[in-house]
Amino acid sequence: MSKLSDSLKNHKIDARRLALTSRGLERRTSEDLALVAKKAAIKAGKAEKDDAVVKQKPRSGRPVTLPQIEKAMRGETISGPAKTRLVRAVNAILEGRKKPAVGFRDLF
C-alpha cells in the first residue's frame, strides 16, 4: 500500500468521489478559453502585452482518472501533474468536510 491509499482510508474518501471532484476542478470554463484566446492574440501581435494576462494560467482540462488513482494507490509511478491534481482534489474534498488540508508530501 502507499501513503495515498492509507490517507484516503483514514479520511474515508472513495476513489470514485476523488475522480468526480477532480473532473469538476479541472473542467475548462469560458473564462479559461477566453484567457487562452487573449494569450494567442498577444503572441500573434494583435493585442498589447498585458502582464496580468500573461501570468494567469488556465485550467488544464485534464482530470485525474480512476486508473490513475488506482495506480497511485498501488504505489506505482504516475506523472507529476497527475499527482498535483490528486492533491488538489483531496484538499477540495477535505475543505468541504471542514478538515485541514494535506500537503503533497503527506500523500506521496
C-alpha positions as CSV (number, residue, x, y, z in Angstrom):
1,M,0.0,0.0,0.0
2,S,1.0,3.6,-0.4
3,K,0.8,6.8,1.6
4,L,-2.1,7.9,-0.7
5,S,-4.2,4.8,-0.1
6,D,-3.6,5.0,3.7
7,S,-4.6,8.6,3.7
8,L,-7.7,8.0,1.7
9,K,-8.7,5.3,4.1
10,N,-8.1,7.4,7.1
11,H,-10.2,10.3,5.7
12,K,-12.8,7.9,4.3
13,I,-12.5,9.2,0.7
14,D,-13.6,6.9,-2.1
15,A,-11.6,6.8,-5.4
16,R,-14.8,7.5,-7.4
17,R,-15.5,10.6,-5.4
18,L,-12.0,11.7,-5.9
19,A,-12.3,11.3,-9.7
20,L,-15.6,13.3,-9.8
21,T,-14.1,16.1,-7.7
22,S,-11.1,16.3,-10.0
23,R,-13.3,16.4,-13.0
24,G,-15.2,19.4,-11.6
25,L,-12.0,21.2,-10.6
26,E,-10.1,20.7,-13.9
27,R,-13.0,21.4,-16.3
28,R,-12.3,24.2,-18.6
29,T,-14.7,27.2,-18.3
30,S,-15.5,30.0,-20.7
31,E,-13.0,32.2,-18.7
32,D,-10.2,29.7,-19.4
33,L,-11.0,29.7,-23.1
34,A,-11.1,33.5,-23.2
35,L,-7.7,33.6,-21.4
36,V,-6.2,31.2,-24.0
37,A,-7.6,33.4,-26.8
38,K,-6.1,36.6,-25.2
39,K,-2.7,34.9,-24.9
40,A,-2.8,33.8,-28.5
41,A,-3.7,37.3,-29.6
42,I,-0.8,38.7,-27.6
43,K,1.6,36.2,-29.1
44,A,0.4,36.9,-32.6
45,G,0.9,40.6,-32.0
46,K,-2.8,41.5,-32.4
47,A,-3.1,42.7,-28.8
48,E,-0.9,44.7,-26.4
49,K,1.1,42.7,-23.9
50,D,-0.7,42.7,-20.5
51,D,1.4,41.2,-17.6
52,A,-1.8,40.2,-15.7
53,V,-3.0,38.1,-18.6
54,V,0.5,36.6,-19.3
55,K,0.9,35.5,-15.6
56,Q,-2.5,33.8,-15.4
57,K,-2.8,30.1,-16.2
58,P,-6.0,28.3,-17.5
59,R,-7.2,25.1,-16.1
60,S,-5.7,22.0,-17.7
61,G,-8.9,20.4,-18.7
62,R,-7.4,17.0,-17.8
63,P,-8.9,15.5,-14.7
64,V,-7.4,12.6,-12.8
65,T,-9.0,9.3,-14.0
66,L,-9.9,6.2,-12.0
67,P,-7.0,4.1,-13.5
68,Q,-4.5,6.9,-12.5
69,I,-5.9,6.9,-8.9
70,E,-5.8,3.1,-8.7
71,K,-2.2,3.2,-10.0
72,A,-1.2,5.8,-7.4
73,M,-2.9,3.8,-4.6
74,R,-0.9,0.7,-5.5
75,G,2.3,2.8,-5.3
76,E,3.1,2.7,-9.0
77,T,4.6,5.8,-10.7
78,I,2.3,8.5,-12.1
79,S,3.2,11.8,-13.7
80,G,3.9,14.9,-11.6
81,P,0.9,16.9,-12.9
82,A,-1.4,14.0,-12.1
83,K,0.0,13.9,-8.5
84,T,-0.7,17.7,-8.2
85,R,-4.2,17.2,-9.5
86,L,-4.8,14.4,-7.0
87,V,-3.6,16.6,-4.1
88,R,-5.9,19.4,-5.3
89,A,-8.9,17.1,-5.4
90,V,-8.2,15.6,-2.0
91,N,-7.9,19.0,-0.5
92,A,-11.2,20.1,-2.1
93,I,-13.0,17.2,-0.5
94,L,-11.4,17.8,2.9
95,E,-12.2,21.5,2.6
96,G,-15.9,20.6,2.1
97,R,-15.7,18.5,5.3
98,K,-14.1,21.3,7.3
99,K,-10.9,19.4,7.8
100,P,-7.4,20.7,7.4
101,A,-5.7,20.4,4.0
102,V,-2.9,17.9,3.4
103,G,0.4,18.5,1.7
104,F,2.0,16.9,-1.3
105,R,4.5,15.1,0.9
106,D,1.7,13.7,3.1
107,L,0.2,11.8,0.1
108,F,3.3,10.9,-1.9
